[in-house]
Amino acid sequence: MRLHKKLSNQIRRGMRDLLERINGNGVEELLNGKSDNILIPDAIFIRHGGSLVKIKYADILWLKGDGNYTTLVTRGGVYSVRNILKDFEIALPTKEFIRIHKSYIVRIDEIAAINVKEVKIDEDSVPVGRTYYQNLISGINKLGTGTD
């Protein structure tokens, strides 16, 4: 009985906290894990060389996930970070980035060319997964009579 009361109190507190967050930040911000009190909303900070380094979203070209590590390719260099790709997928703005492969996320406005197997970003070719290709193609304007 004592355990039941303790769990009941914890659930009640959790629900109250959840409702306060919804009322305070709005449902969208809560679901996206983002809030209005972020000081630098156009960048993320990554740990590199013992410091936190600011990487502006506009400078990120593409990201590659490899297990517990993610490689960020930016205009200023290449960084390897001990975070899974999903962490970046959640943190990056969805209007600016798209997942095109189980291991790759790209900046949408940096895509120069698309084919069934890869996208061209700057001088790099980034693979496109079969399950992600249709989502990528459905979100662009295209002209021509071809089926792709």
N, C-alpha and C positions, 0 to 999 in steps of 0.2 A: 504494500500500500504506500509506503514511504517513497519508493522508487517511482511509482506511478505519479505521485504528486510532484516530485522533482522534475520528471520529464514533462509533465503538464505545464509547470511554470516556465521551463526552458522553451517549450513550443510557443507559449503565450508571449514571452519576451521576444522571441524570434519574429513572430508575426507582427508585433508592435513595431519593431525595428524596420521590418520590411515595408510596412505601411507608411512609416515616417519617411523612408527613402523614396518611396513612390510619390508621396505628396511633395517632398522637398525638391527632387531632381527631375521628376517626370518619368514615365514608364520607359520611354525610348532610351534615355540616358542610363537608366538602371539596367535594362536588358543588354545594352552595348558595353556596359562596364565603364562608361565615361561620365564625367560630371563637368559642370560649369566652372569649377574652381581650379582647373589646370592652368598653371601660369604660362606655359608655352604650348599652345594648342596645335602648332604647325610642325612639331618635331617630336622625336623620341630621343631618349638618352640611352646609350649602350655603354657597357663596361669595356674599356679598351686601354691596355697599358697602365692599369692601376687607377684610371680616372673614368669619370662619366663623360662621354663625348656626345655632343649634340649632333644629331643627324636630321636635317630637315626632310620632310616627306618629299618635297620637290626634288631633292638630290638623289633619292633612291631610284635606281633603275630596275633592279629585280633582286629576288631573294631565293636562295636554294636551301632546303632543309635536308639534313643528313643525320638522322637519329636525334640525339640530344643537342646537336649544333645547327646553327643557321648561318649561312654566308650571306652578307649584304653586299651587293655590288652598287656603289654610288658613284657620283661624278668625281668625288674626291679620293676614292680608294676602295679597297675591299676589306671587309671586317668579318671576322669569325666570332660568333657569340654563342655562349652556352645556354641557348633557349631553343625550344622546339619551334618549328614553323607555325604551328597553331597559335602560339603566343603572339606572333607578329600579325597573323591573320585577324586576330581579335583586336589588337592595338591599332592597326593601320586603318585609315578612313576607307570605307567600302566604296565610296564614289571615286576614289583615286587608284585603287589597287584591285586586282582580280587574281584568283587562284586559277592557273591554267594546267596544273599537273599536280599529282599528289606531293611532289617535292618542290614546286615552284610557284611563286607569286610575282607578278609583274606590275609595274606602274602603267596604267592604261594609256596615258597620253604619250608614252615613250615607244609604243608599238609602231614600228615602221612598215612591217609586212607580216602577213599571216598565211600559212598554208596548213594542210591537215596535220603535219608532223611538228611544226615549230613556228615560233614568232621571231621576228628580227627586231632586236633592240640595240640601237647604236651599232656596234660591230659584232655583237654577240647573237648567237642563235640559241633560243631557249625552247626546250621541248614542250609540246602540248600533249596532254593526255587525252585519250579517246573519249573518256567520260566528261571532260571539260570543254572539248572543242565546240560542241553545239551551243553551250552557254556563251562561249566567247563570240561565236559567229552571230548568234541571235541578238547580241547587244551592239552591233555596228551597222552603219549605213553602207550598203554596197550597191554598185551598179554593174550591169553586164548580164549576159545570158547564161553564164556558167552556173552549175549547181553549187559550187563552193562559195 
